[in-house]
Amino acid sequence: MGRTPYRALSSINNSAWALPPIVRHRLDGVVRRAARGERDAVALLAREFSPQMIEHAAENLARFDMDAEDVVQHVLLTLLERSMPEPPLAACAVTWLLDRVALFAQPNLAA
């Protein structure tokens, strides 16, 4: 079966929920700080959460001009530049971040 390129990302985004709840809770605050452009939070995500983001990007990659690592680097840079809206307070920020990774991995959906 072929890949469906445009899918409801949050509904299929199980990567965040595969994390232990304590890790998800800790990363939630880090993601929210990173979305506000805090350098230390972006650096912490780059060090501790890059492997999961790269794996998620690879699963959703539909671009020919980037590989999964490039997608994650682009997302992290966008966070640093505060070019992304902050995650909604009612949403899991980790899921929100992985949705952004998936969007950047799909050229027709990327911002």
C-alpha positions as CSV (number, residue, x, y, z in Angstrom):
1,M,0.0,0.0,0.0
2,G,1.2,3.5,-0.8
3,R,1.6,6.2,1.8
4,T,-1.2,8.7,2.2
5,P,0.6,12.1,1.9
6,Y,-2.0,14.2,3.7
7,R,-3.3,12.8,6.9
8,A,-4.6,14.1,10.1
9,L,-1.2,14.3,11.9
10,S,-2.3,14.4,15.5
11,S,-4.6,11.5,15.1
12,I,-1.8,9.2,13.9
13,N,1.0,10.8,15.9
14,N,1.8,8.1,18.4
15,S,5.5,9.0,18.8
16,A,4.8,11.4,21.7
17,W,2.6,8.9,23.5
18,A,5.3,6.2,23.2
19,L,7.4,8.3,25.6
20,P,7.1,7.6,29.3
21,P,4.6,10.1,30.9
22,I,7.3,11.7,33.0
23,V,9.5,12.3,30.0
24,R,6.5,13.7,28.1
25,H,5.7,16.0,31.0
26,R,9.3,17.2,31.3
27,L,9.6,17.8,27.6
28,D,6.2,19.6,27.4
29,G,7.7,22.5,29.3
30,V,10.9,22.5,27.3
31,V,9.0,22.5,24.0
32,R,6.8,25.5,25.2
33,R,10.0,27.4,26.2
34,A,11.6,26.5,22.9
35,A,8.6,27.8,21.0
36,R,9.1,31.2,22.8
37,G,12.6,31.2,21.3
38,E,14.6,30.3,24.5
39,R,18.0,29.2,23.3
40,D,18.7,26.8,26.3
41,A,15.4,25.0,25.6
42,V,16.1,24.6,21.9
43,A,19.6,23.3,22.8
44,L,18.1,20.8,25.3
45,L,15.6,19.6,22.6
46,A,18.5,19.3,20.1
47,R,20.5,17.2,22.6
48,E,17.9,15.0,24.1
49,F,15.0,14.8,21.7
50,S,16.7,14.9,18.2
51,P,16.7,11.1,17.7
52,Q,13.0,10.9,18.2
53,M,12.4,13.9,16.0
54,I,14.7,12.5,13.3
55,E,12.9,9.2,13.4
56,H,9.5,11.0,13.1
57,A,10.7,13.1,10.2
58,A,12.0,10.0,8.4
59,E,8.5,8.3,8.9
60,N,6.8,11.4,7.3
61,L,9.5,12.4,4.8
62,A,8.0,13.3,1.4
63,R,10.7,15.8,0.4
64,F,13.5,15.3,-2.1
65,D,15.4,18.4,-1.1
66,M,16.1,17.4,2.5
67,D,16.8,14.4,4.6
68,A,15.3,13.8,8.1
69,E,18.2,15.4,9.9
70,D,17.8,18.6,7.7
71,V,14.1,18.7,8.5
72,V,14.8,18.6,12.3
73,Q,17.5,21.2,11.9
74,H,15.0,23.4,10.1
75,V,12.4,22.9,12.8
76,L,14.9,23.8,15.5
77,L,16.1,26.9,13.7
78,T,12.4,28.0,13.2
79,L,11.9,27.6,16.9
80,L,15.0,29.7,17.6
81,E,13.7,32.4,15.3
82,R,10.3,32.3,16.9
83,S,8.8,31.8,13.4
84,M,6.2,29.3,14.6
85,P,3.2,30.0,16.7
86,E,3.3,28.6,20.3
87,P,1.5,25.3,21.0
88,P,-2.0,25.7,22.3
89,L,-2.2,25.5,26.1
90,A,-4.7,22.6,25.9
91,A,-2.5,20.5,23.6
92,C,0.4,18.2,24.4
93,A,3.4,20.4,23.3
94,V,5.4,17.3,22.4
95,T,2.7,16.1,20.1
96,W,2.5,19.6,18.7
97,L,6.3,19.6,18.0
98,L,6.2,16.3,16.3
99,D,3.3,17.5,14.2
100,R,5.5,20.4,13.1
101,V,8.3,18.0,12.3
102,A,5.9,16.0,10.1
103,L,4.6,19.1,8.4
104,F,8.2,20.3,7.6
105,A,8.9,16.8,6.2
106,Q,6.1,17.2,3.7
107,P,6.8,20.0,1.2
108,N,3.2,20.7,0.3
109,L,2.3,21.2,3.9
110,A,5.5,22.9,5.2
111,A,5.3,26.6,6.2
